Amino acid sequence: MYCVADGSYTKLYFTPDSKYLVTKSLGQIEGMISETHFIRIHKSHLVNMHFVSEVNNQIGNLVE
């Protein structure tokens, strides 16, 4: 679903309740993902656009 940078680690979220911590930076993960539906929306967030239902810039750049 999405990835979040955590220092030199990255948390990978597969479902809302399932996450996995890896010892790779978000940049390394981004380089490994060849699919075009993942985009970097922030310096610390990489999201799969198939799971984005709404983007709201009026209340603090919220992505749901």
C-alpha positions in Angstrom: 0.0 0.0 0.0 2.7 2.5 1.0 6.2 2.9 2.5 7.4 5.3 5.1 11.0 6.3 5.8 12.2 5.8 9.3 15.8 7.0 9.3 17.9 4.5 7.4 15.0 2.0 7.7 11.7 1.8 5.8 8.3 0.6 7.0 6.4 -1.2 4.3 2.6 -1.3 4.8 0.9 -4.2 3.0 -2.5 -3.8 4.7 -3.7 -1.3 7.4 -2.7 -3.9 10.0 0.4 -5.5 8.4 3.7 -3.7 8.3 7.3 -4.8 7.8 10.5 -3.0 8.8 13.4 -3.3 6.3 17.0 -2.1 6.6 16.9 -0.2 3.3 16.3 3.5 2.8 13.2 4.8 1.1 15.4 5.7 -1.9 16.7 2.2 -2.2 13.1 0.8 -2.0 12.0 3.3 -4.6 14.8 2.1 -6.9 13.7 -1.5 -6.5 10.1 -0.9 -7.4 9.7 -1.0 -11.1 5.9 -0.5 -11.2 4.8 2.9 -12.2 1.8 3.1 -9.9 4.1 3.9 -6.9 4.9 7.6 -6.5 6.8 9.6 -4.0 4.4 12.1 -2.4 6.8 13.4 0.3 10.5 12.9 1.1 9.4 10.2 3.5 6.4 8.6 1.8 6.0 6.4 -1.2 2.4 5.3 -2.1 0.7 2.9 -4.4 -1.8 5.0 -6.3 -4.2 2.0 -6.5 -4.9 2.6 -2.8 -5.4 6.4 -3.0 -9.1 7.3 -3.0 -8.8 11.1 -2.3 -6.2 13.9 -2.2 -7.3 16.9 -0.2 -5.0 20.0 -0.3 -7.4 22.2 1.7 -6.9 20.5 5.0 -3.1 19.9 5.1 -2.3 17.9 2.0 -4.2 14.8 3.2 -4.0 11.6 1.1 -6.6 8.9 1.8 
